[in-house]
Amino acid sequence: MNNKQKTIMILGAGTMQIPALTTARKKGWRVIAMDGNPRAPGIPIADIFEPIDLREQETLLARARFYKETSGLDGIFTAGTDFSVSVAFIAQNLGLPGIPIQVAQNATNKARMRQLFATHHIPSPAFISCTASEFDKLSTFNGSFPVVVKPVDNMGARGVQMVTDPSRLQAACEKALTFSRTGAIIVEELINGPEFSVDALVYQGQIHAFGIADRHIYFPPFFVELGHTFPSSAPKEILENVEEVFRRGIQALGIDNGAAKGDIFHTSRGAVVGEIAARLSGGYMSGWTCPYACGLDITEAAMNIALGLPPGDLGPRKAWTSAERAFISIPGETAGVLGLNQALEVPGIQDIFTRAEPGSPLKFPENNVEKCGNVISALPKRKDAIAVAHKAVSLITVRLKPSNKETAAFLFASPAAPWPPPAFPIPENLRQRITSMPPLLSPASGKTLSLGPFRATALDYKEAARLKDWNHRGIAATLSALTKILKKTAPPPGHAASSSAGSSGKPSPAADSRAPSGSSTLSNRKKQPKIYKRE
């Protein structure tokens, strides 16, 4: 087998495609990459790059045909994108290995997927699909709340929302429509139970599943994944049920050559399919946590199949645990990111990805693409891998610029409002003590009160010491970080006070806001994460 003569076209040159691009180059293959972002971070890895929108199937096909006829093209591949239909379109038209277009469409359009599952008796939620002109169908769910609203053709939980009040259903549907390329949504019953991610390869009709990860979902009514842990710690019988239903779903969709990624729930009635895509997973699982934990490069195996080659040895090489955790911010504008050096130096941390750059807007996440960044750990013991991931996240601070309207609106939202969620899940007895305190900051008067009452009230309680916020930081650590930042920051204009920041009114330069020494940092535009990797 002469791999050096192989040429593969990879759709996407973003962070999620870097494992594929890197692996292909290591194997000596010629790599052609396509991406609508002319500054995608994976571009330097490819032999040839063309800036083409991955939705432009005819343009992609024309360029693929050109390469096939002039210099050879052996396969087409993607991972971590929602463009498996574009891959299938090229493969089918050029006679390359892959799945039929119809199968890719069935695995992309959630309405078609749900209908196939119903036909083949695969456990999945009851649903309806509709367009903007078909909202009269929504009455089907009267008396069946809560429900979940989704665009039929997007990923990363964009536009996905739980609705508990019938009066809010249409607004949620209208929001979901803004994330749909085809102008359609689905409304389905809410599935209650833990959620799992599963990757699989399918070669000559044989399904090879590669472990199951626990997904950690937060912030209802939205579904934001703040991390996953590979492999899952669920009981064996639950994992077997999850994998069995996943396999049945793959067969029902007709995926018989390539990759499949499943989001599977386990409920009181057993495993239920959330969705199955005809590609490897994004979210740092197939390219990072799975290889770190089991030692198997499933991206390489998937690309072998895309080139018409056997996948190779698919057995695990080790049995570690890898934990991916996100760090997030309240709304505002980024002033800088602190603590990256310290986080990367935590033993067991392998990678840090950050999207927050000075000047970039931030919002509290409502989906999986609005987070500030992610850390990934890998260690032999599960508890250690999770602990160091949480430790690394707690060391990272996203600084916000002052006097931002979005930040103020978030901070001073009514305590009774369902959104935003509280940073700390405070026990009721502690909540009562805190609500009797004066506010720390009064937006009406502009006066700032001492932190002393908060410290004395909250930290006297044992349970308060165990509280962690969204970024795994305790109350004491939060106050300590705030104190350090205040010491380095000049006072507002008109306030007489000394500060190590000098007279500029700007924070002092922080060495840890830059890329760690010796790390590999790939250039990017906003929304493309920078990568900091342990050498």
Secondary structure, DSSP 4 states (H G I P E B T S, - for coil): --GGG-EEEEE--SGGGHHHHHHHHHTT-EEEEE-S-TT-TTGGGSSEEE---TT-HHHHHHHHHHHHHHT---EEE-BSSS-HHHHHHHHHHHT-SS--HHHHHHTT-HHHHHHHHHHTT-----EEEE-GGGGGGGGGGTT--SEEEEETT--TTTT-EEE-SGGGHHHHHHHHHTT-SSS-EEEEEPPPS-EEEEEEEEETTEEEEEEEEEEEEESTTS-EEEEEEES--S-HHHHHHHHHHHHHHHHHHT--SEEEEEEEEEETTEEEEEEEESSB--TTIIIIIHHHHH---HHHHHHHHHTTS-----S-S---EEEEEEE---SEEEEEEE-HHHHHTSTTEEEEEE---TT-EE---SSTTS-SEEEEEEESSHHHHHHHHHHHHHH-EEEE-SS-HHHHHHHTS-TTSSSSPPSS---HHHHHHHHTSPPSB-TTT--B--SHHHHHHHTTSHHHHH-B-TTS-BHHHHHHHHHHHHHTSPPPTT-----TTTTSSSPPP-GGGSPPTT-------TTSPEEEE--
